[in-house]
């Protein structure tokens, strides 16, 4: 191994300066010096060096909901797993609060790196047991290679970081390799974060309402409220385009509260018109860890005078699996209020099968990845049939997202799917012109 990690503080002042107090890993400054030396050696030997930028998923939420000591313990365990996986092939250092770097000298190319990256992702998504609690975390990894992606320490670290951001935008436990196109996107991302920071105050956010239909009758039974950013600089952006920037800014909780408030007010107008339509509001993974979520839902219902049964809160598998027992308590409080509960994007993230009985769910929404090729993919057909049968045994309705054709509608109806949503009904979508006036 090119460096000794997990040194204790007893090794003196030099060790204290070069090693992080929480993880025992080499600090950023020392890692940069070591990487510079490795690049000199690689140039002399005409060898390659891989730099992996590793981000520990969900660490900020764990710190927020369970406290910094638990977060530090989680980081230590994750760092230890990374060190054990890398073993003698390279070195591991801590860059920032939840970011680590792996240096792999002497690599022949990308094919020499990917197997190790895949092992890292596999080992770091195993459950963590800390102080009697089982926590779920994972990592996203960006990869940059010397000399293909840069020849200096600054270039390689920056390019690995850009690749990590791309991986993170795809979801938890992903990796991405640097490409020059990421340099073009980087300036936009910085500007995107800056512009988004005050988008709510400037009235640039609107809500788009998308219908959810009963598979048997074809009637609209609910409307999904989804935020859309009307940026003067970037144009109209769907949620997926600016979620990473909102996450970087720490804005997701505030935006979720804004959506709740306005969606409930809008749904009240349907109720007053005699409609029994429910309104669906998505809560990001960070929102599940937010201790104030239940109070925000209570406030939105109280201000709008909307009956709780006409609000359905959609959560993600990843959000629920960060701390299943905390999530179960939170969902129990929402259920007691009369609010309906759903899992969005089922099958696209952390497996929740072992915990379905723990959560008081009303609806399970299959991810669009299963629906896109459901007519031609026997494996996805089997998964859809199995999930529908299992959910119905538990008294849970099944919705399908991403429906785009009548043939898909017919297939899903035959399998017993309860609810449908997707681009097939895009002509029925509309935005809320009153949201800005209400602010």
C-alpha positions as CSV (number, residue, x, y, z in Angstrom):
1,X,0.0,0.0,0.0
2,X,1.4,3.4,-0.9
3,X,0.4,4.9,2.4
4,X,-0.6,3.8,5.9
5,X,-4.1,4.8,6.7
6,X,-5.9,4.8,10.1
7,X,-3.0,6.2,12.0
8,X,-3.7,7.0,15.7
9,X,-3.0,10.5,17.2
10,X,-0.3,9.0,19.3
11,X,2.1,9.1,16.3
12,X,2.8,12.7,17.0
13,X,2.2,16.1,15.5
14,X,3.0,15.1,12.0
15,X,0.4,12.4,12.1
16,X,-2.2,14.8,13.5
17,X,-1.6,17.2,10.6
18,X,-1.7,14.5,7.9
19,X,-4.5,12.4,9.2
20,X,-8.2,13.2,9.7
21,X,-9.5,13.0,13.3
22,X,-12.8,11.2,12.4
23,X,-11.6,8.5,10.0
24,X,-7.9,8.4,10.5
25,X,-7.5,8.8,6.7
26,X,-4.9,11.0,5.1
27,X,-6.1,14.6,4.7
28,X,-6.6,16.4,1.4
29,X,-3.4,18.4,1.6
30,X,-1.2,15.3,2.1
31,X,-3.2,13.3,-0.5
32,X,-2.5,16.0,-3.1
33,X,1.2,15.8,-2.4
34,X,1.2,12.0,-2.6
35,X,-0.8,12.2,-5.9
36,X,1.8,14.6,-7.3
37,X,4.5,12.2,-6.5
38,X,2.6,9.3,-8.0
39,X,2.1,11.3,-11.3
40,X,5.8,12.0,-11.5
41,X,6.5,8.3,-11.1
42,X,3.8,7.3,-13.6
43,X,5.3,9.7,-16.2
44,X,8.7,8.1,-15.8
45,X,7.3,4.6,-16.0
46,X,4.7,5.5,-18.7
47,X,2.1,4.0,-16.4
48,X,-1.5,5.1,-15.5
49,X,-3.0,6.4,-12.4
50,X,-6.7,6.4,-11.5
51,X,-8.3,9.0,-9.2
52,X,-11.7,8.1,-7.7
53,X,-13.8,10.8,-6.1
54,X,-16.1,9.0,-3.6
55,X,-19.2,10.7,-2.1
56,X,-20.9,8.9,0.9
57,X,-24.7,9.1,0.1
58,X,-27.1,10.3,2.8
59,X,-24.4,11.3,5.3
60,X,-25.8,14.8,5.7
61,X,-29.2,13.5,6.4
62,X,-27.9,11.0,8.9
63,X,-26.1,13.8,10.7
64,X,-29.3,15.9,10.7
65,X,-31.7,13.3,11.9
66,X,-29.6,11.1,14.2
67,X,-26.8,13.5,15.3
68,X,-23.1,14.0,14.3
69,X,-21.7,11.2,16.5
70,X,-23.8,8.6,14.5
71,X,-22.8,10.3,11.3
72,X,-19.2,10.2,12.2
73,X,-19.5,6.5,13.1
74,X,-21.2,5.9,9.7
75,X,-18.4,7.7,7.9
76,X,-15.7,5.7,9.8
77,X,-17.3,2.4,8.8
78,X,-17.7,3.4,5.2
79,X,-14.1,4.6,5.1
80,X,-13.0,1.3,6.6
81,X,-14.9,-0.7,4.0
82,X,-13.3,1.4,1.2
83,X,-9.8,0.9,2.6
84,X,-10.4,-2.9,2.9
85,X,-11.7,-3.1,-0.7
86,X,-8.8,-1.0,-2.1
87,X,-6.3,-3.0,0.0
88,X,-2.8,-2.8,-1.3
89,X,-3.8,-1.5,-4.7
90,X,-3.8,2.2,-3.6
91,X,-4.6,4.7,-0.9
92,X,-7.6,6.4,0.5
93,X,-7.9,10.0,1.9
94,X,-10.6,12.3,3.1
95,X,-11.4,15.3,1.0
96,X,-14.4,16.9,2.7
97,X,-17.3,16.2,5.1
98,X,-18.7,13.3,3.1
99,X,-16.2,13.0,0.3
100,X,-13.2,10.7,0.0
101,X,-10.5,10.1,-2.7
102,X,-9.0,6.9,-3.8
103,X,-5.6,6.9,-5.7
104,X,-4.8,3.8,-7.7
105,X,-1.3,3.9,-9.2
106,X,0.0,1.5,-11.9
107,X,-3.4,0.9,-13.7
108,X,-3.4,-0.3,-17.2
109,X,-6.6,1.5,-18.2
110,X,-10.3,1.7,-17.4
111,X,-10.9,-2.0,-17.6
112,X,-8.4,-2.4,-14.8
113,X,-10.4,0.1,-12.6
114,X,-14.1,-0.8,-13.2
115,X,-14.1,-4.1,-11.4
116,X,-12.7,-2.5,-8.2
117,X,-15.2,0.3,-8.5
118,X,-18.0,-2.2,-8.7
119,X,-16.7,-4.0,-5.6
120,X,-16.6,-0.7,-3.8
121,X,-20.2,0.0,-4.7
122,X,-21.3,-3.5,-3.6
123,X,-19.4,-3.4,-0.2
124,X,-20.5,0.1,0.7
125,X,-24.2,-0.5,0.2
126,X,-24.4,-3.2,2.8
127,X,-26.4,-2.2,5.9
128,X,-24.5,-0.6,8.8
129,X,-25.2,-1.4,12.4
130,X,-24.4,1.6,14.7
131,X,-25.5,1.8,18.3
132,X,-28.1,-0.8,17.9
133,X,-29.5,0.9,14.7
134,X,-29.4,-0.5,11.2
135,X,-28.6,2.3,8.7
136,X,-28.4,2.2,4.9
137,X,-25.9,4.2,3.0
138,X,-24.0,3.8,-0.2
139,X,-21.5,5.7,-2.4
140,X,-21.3,7.5,-5.7
141,X,-18.0,7.4,-7.5
142,X,-16.4,9.6,-10.2
143,X,-13.4,8.3,-12.1
144,X,-10.5,10.2,-13.8
145,X,-7.5,8.5,-15.4
146,X,-3.9,9.8,-15.9
147,X,-3.0,10.7,-18.6
148,X,-6.3,10.3,-20.5
149,X,-8.3,12.7,-18.4
150,X,-5.6,15.0,-17.1
151,X,-1.9,15.3,-16.3
152,X,-1.9,17.4,-13.1
153,X,-3.3,17.0,-9.6
154,X,-5.8,19.8,-10.1
155,X,-7.1,18.5,-13.4
156,X,-7.5,14.9,-12.2
157,X,-9.2,15.8,-8.9
158,X,-11.5,18.3,-10.6
159,X,-12.4,15.9,-13.4
160,X,-13.0,13.0,-10.9
161,X,-15.3,15.3,-9.0
162,X,-17.3,16.3,-12.1
163,X,-17.7,12.6,-12.9
164,X,-18.9,12.0,-9.3
165,X,-21.6,14.7,-9.7
166,X,-22.8,13.0,-12.9
167,X,-23.0,9.7,-11.0
168,X,-24.8,11.3,-8.1
169,X,-27.4,12.8,-10.5
170,X,-28.3,9.3,-11.5
171,X,-29.1,8.3,-7.9
172,X,-27.5,6.4,-5.1
173,X,-24.7,3.8,-5.6
174,X,-23.7,4.9,-9.1
175,X,-20.4,5.5,-10.8
176,X,-19.4,7.6,-13.8
177,X,-16.2,8.1,-15.9
178,X,-15.0,11.6,-16.8
179,X,-15.7,12.8,-20.3
180,X,-14.8,16.2,-21.8
181,X,-18.5,17.1,-22.2
182,X,-18.7,17.4,-18.4
183,X,-16.5,20.5,-18.6
184,X,-19.1,22.2,-20.7
185,X,-21.8,21.3,-18.2
186,X,-19.8,22.4,-15.2
187,X,-20.0,26.2,-15.8
188,X,-23.8,25.8,-16.3
189,X,-24.1,23.8,-13.1
190,X,-22.4,26.5,-11.1
191,X,-24.7,29.1,-12.7
192,X,-27.7,26.8,-12.2
193,X,-27.0,26.6,-8.5
194,X,-26.6,30.4,-8.2
195,X,-29.8,31.1,-10.1
196,X,-31.8,28.5,-8.3
197,X,-30.9,29.8,-4.9
198,X,-33.5,32.6,-5.1
199,X,-35.9,31.1,-7.6
200,X,-38.7,30.7,-5.1
201,X,-38.4,34.3,-3.9
202,X,-38.5,35.5,-7.5
203,X,-41.6,33.6,-8.3
204,X,-40.0,31.4,-10.9
205,X,-41.4,28.1,-9.6
206,X,-44.8,26.8,-10.8
207,X,-46.6,23.5,-10.3
208,X,-47.5,21.2,-13.2
209,X,-50.5,18.9,-12.5
210,X,-50.4,15.4,-14.1
211,X,-53.3,13.0,-14.0
212,X,-53.4,9.5,-12.4
213,X,-56.1,7.3,-13.9
214,X,-58.0,4.2,-12.8
215,X,-56.8,1.4,-15.0
216,X,-60.3,-0.2,-15.3
217,X,-62.6,2.8,-15.8
218,X,-60.1,5.3,-17.4
219,X,-61.3,8.0,-15.0
220,X,-59.0,10.5,-13.5
221,X,-58.8,9.8,-9.7
222,X,-55.8,11.9,-8.6
223,X,-53.5,14.6,-9.8
224,X,-49.8,14.7,-9.2
225,X,-48.3,18.1,-8.4
226,X,-44.7,18.5,-9.7
227,X,-42.6,21.6,-9.4
228,X,-41.2,23.2,-12.5
229,X,-38.6,25.9,-12.7
230,X,-39.2,28.7,-15.3
231,X,-35.6,30.0,-15.4
232,X,-35.0,33.2,-17.3
233,X,-31.5,31.9,-18.2
234,X,-32.1,28.1,-18.8
235,X,-35.7,28.1,-19.8
236,X,-38.4,25.7,-18.5
237,X,-36.7,22.9,-16.5
238,X,-38.4,19.8,-15.2
239,X,-37.6,18.6,-11.7
240,X,-35.0,16.1,-12.7
241,X,-32.9,18.8,-14.3
242,X,-32.4,20.9,-11.2
243,X,-32.8,18.5,-8.3
244,X,-29.0,18.0,-8.0
245,X,-28.5,21.8,-7.8
246,X,-31.3,22.1,-5.2
247,X,-29.6,19.3,-3.2
248,X,-26.3,21.1,-3.3
249,X,-28.0,24.3,-2.2
250,X,-29.8,22.6,0.6
251,X,-33.1,23.8,-0.9
252,X,-35.1,20.6,-1.3
253,X,-36.9,20.8,2.0
254,X,-38.0,24.4,1.4
255,X,-39.2,23.5,-2.1
256,X,-41.0,20.5,-0.8
257,X,-42.8,22.7,1.7
258,X,-43.7,25.2,-1.0
259,X,-45.2,22.4,-3.2
260,X,-47.2,21.0,-0.2
261,X,-48.7,24.4,0.6
262,X,-49.7,25.3,-2.9
263,X,-50.8,21.8,-4.0
264,X,-53.2,21.6,-1.0
265,X,-54.6,25.1,-1.7
266,X,-55.2,24.1,-5.3
267,X,-56.8,20.8,-4.3
268,X,-59.1,22.6,-2.0
269,X,-60.6,24.3,-5.1
270,X,-61.4,20.9,-6.6
271,X,-63.0,19.8,-3.3
272,X,-65.2,23.0,-3.2
273,X,-66.3,22.2,-6.7
274,X,-67.5,18.8,-5.6
275,X,-64.6,16.7,-6.9
276,X,-63.1,13.9,-4.9
277,X,-59.7,14.1,-6.6
278,X,-56.7,13.5,-4.5
279,X,-53.5,15.5,-4.9
280,X,-50.2,13.7,-4.9
281,X,-47.0,15.4,-3.6
282,X,-43.6,13.9,-3.8
283,X,-41.2,14.1,-0.9
284,X,-37.4,13.8,-1.7
285,X,-35.2,11.4,0.2
286,X,-33.9,14.3,2.3
287,X,-37.5,15.1,3.3
288,X,-38.0,11.7,5.0
289,X,-35.1,12.5,7.4
290,X,-36.6,16.0,8.1
291,X,-38.1,15.9,11.6
292,X,-40.5,18.7,10.6
293,X,-42.1,17.0,7.7
294,X,-45.2,15.9,9.6
295,X,-45.7,19.4,11.0
296,X,-45.3,20.9,7.5
297,X,-48.0,18.5,6.3
298,X,-50.3,19.5,9.2
299,X,-49.7,23.2,8.5
300,X,-50.4,22.8,4.7
301,X,-53.7,21.0,5.5
302,X,-54.7,23.5,8.2
303,X,-54.1,26.5,6.0
304,X,-55.9,25.1,3.0
305,X,-58.7,23.4,4.9
306,X,-58.2,20.3,2.7
307,X,-59.5,17.0,4.1
308,X,-56.4,14.9,4.9
309,X,-57.7,12.0,2.9
310,X,-57.4,14.0,-0.3
311,X,-53.6,14.4,0.1
312,X,-51.3,11.6,-0.9
313,X,-47.6,11.8,0.0
314,X,-45.2,10.0,-2.3
315,X,-41.9,8.9,-1.0
316,X,-38.9,7.1,-2.5
317,X,-37.4,3.7,-1.6
318,X,-34.1,5.3,-1.0
319,X,-35.6,7.9,1.4
320,X,-37.4,5.2,3.4
321,X,-34.4,2.9,3.6
322,X,-32.0,5.4,5.0
323,X,-33.6,4.8,8.4
324,X,-36.6,2.4,8.1
325,X,-37.6,2.6,11.7
326,X,-37.6,6.4,11.8
327,X,-39.5,6.4,8.5
328,X,-42.1,3.9,9.9
329,X,-42.8,6.2,12.9
330,X,-43.1,9.2,10.6
331,X,-45.4,7.4,8.2
332,X,-47.5,6.2,11.1
333,X,-48.1,9.8,12.3
334,X,-49.1,10.8,8.7
335,X,-51.5,7.8,8.5
336,X,-53.1,8.7,11.8
337,X,-53.8,12.1,10.4
338,X,-55.6,10.5,7.5
339,X,-53.1,11.3,4.8
340,X,-52.5,8.6,2.1
341,X,-49.1,7.3,1.5
342,X,-47.3,6.0,-1.6
343,X,-43.9,4.7,-2.7
344,X,-42.8,6.3,-6.0
345,X,-40.3,4.7,-8.4
346,X,-40.6,1.2,-6.9
347,X,-37.7,-1.0,-8.0
348,X,-35.3,1.8,-9.1
349,X,-33.4,2.2,-5.9
350,X,-32.7,0.4,-2.6
351,X,-34.8,-2.8,-2.2
352,X,-37.6,-2.2,0.2
353,X,-39.2,-5.7,-0.1
354,X,-38.1,-6.8,3.3
355,X,-39.6,-3.7,4.9
356,X,-42.9,-3.4,3.1
357,X,-44.8,-4.7,6.0
358,X,-43.2,-2.1,8.2
359,X,-44.7,0.9,6.3
360,X,-48.5,1.8,6.3
361,X,-48.6,2.3,2.5
362,X,-51.7,2.9,0.3
363,X,-50.0,2.9,-3.1
364,X,-46.9,1.4,-4.7
365,X,-45.9,3.1,-8.0
366,X,-43.8,0.9,-10.3
367,X,-40.8,2.8,-11.8
368,X,-41.0,3.7,-15.5
369,X,-38.0,1.5,-16.3
370,X,-40.3,-1.6,-15.9
371,X,-43.0,-0.1,-18.0
372,X,-41.0,1.2,-21.0
373,X,-40.4,-2.3,-22.4
374,X,-43.1,-4.3,-20.6
375,X,-44.5,-5.5,-24.0
376,X,-41.2,-7.1,-25.1
377,X,-39.3,-7.9,-22.0
378,X,-40.4,-11.2,-20.3
379,X,-38.4,-10.5,-17.2
380,X,-40.0,-7.1,-16.6
381,X,-43.4,-8.7,-17.3
382,X,-42.7,-11.3,-14.6
383,X,-41.6,-8.6,-12.2
384,X,-44.8,-6.5,-12.9
385,X,-47.0,-9.6,-12.3
386,X,-45.2,-10.5,-9.1
387,X,-45.2,-7.0,-7.6
388,X,-48.9,-6.6,-8.4
389,X,-49.8,-9.9,-6.8
390,X,-47.6,-9.2,-3.7
391,X,-49.0,-5.7,-3.2
392,X,-52.6,-6.8,-3.5
393,X,-51.9,-9.5,-0.9
394,X,-50.8,-6.6,1.4
395,X,-53.8,-4.5,0.6
396,X,-51.7,-2.0,-1.4
397,X,-52.7,-0.5,-4.8
398,X,-50.3,-0.6,-7.6
399,X,-49.7,2.4,-10.0
400,X,-47.6,2.4,-13.1
401,X,-45.6,5.4,-14.2
402,X,-44.2,6.2,-17.6
403,X,-47.2,4.7,-19.6
404,X,-46.9,5.9,-23.2
405,X,-49.1,3.6,-25.3
406,X,-52.5,2.0,-25.4
407,X,-50.9,-1.4,-25.7
408,X,-49.2,-0.8,-22.4
409,X,-52.5,0.2,-20.9
410,X,-54.1,-3.0,-22.0
411,X,-51.2,-5.1,-20.7
412,X,-51.2,-3.4,-17.3
413,X,-54.9,-3.6,-17.0
414,X,-54.8,-7.4,-17.7
415,X,-52.2,-7.8,-15.0
416,X,-54.4,-6.2,-12.4
417,X,-52.6,-2.8,-12.2
418,X,-54.8,-0.3,-10.4
419,X,-53.6,3.1,-11.5
420,X,-51.8,4.6,-14.6
421,X,-49.8,7.7,-15.2
422,X,-47.6,8.8,-18.1
423,X,-47.1,10.8,-21.3
424,X,-50.1,9.1,-22.9
425,X,-52.2,11.7,-21.1
426,X,-49.9,14.7,-21.5
427,X,-52.6,16.7,-23.1
428,X,-54.4,16.7,-19.8
429,X,-51.5,18.3,-17.9
430,X,-51.8,21.9,-16.8
431,X,-49.9,24.4,-14.7
432,X,-51.1,26.4,-11.7
433,X,-51.3,30.1,-12.6
434,X,-52.3,31.0,-9.0
435,X,-49.1,29.7,-7.3
436,X,-47.2,32.9,-7.8
437,X,-50.1,35.1,-6.7
438,X,-50.5,33.1,-3.5
439,X,-46.9,34.0,-2.5
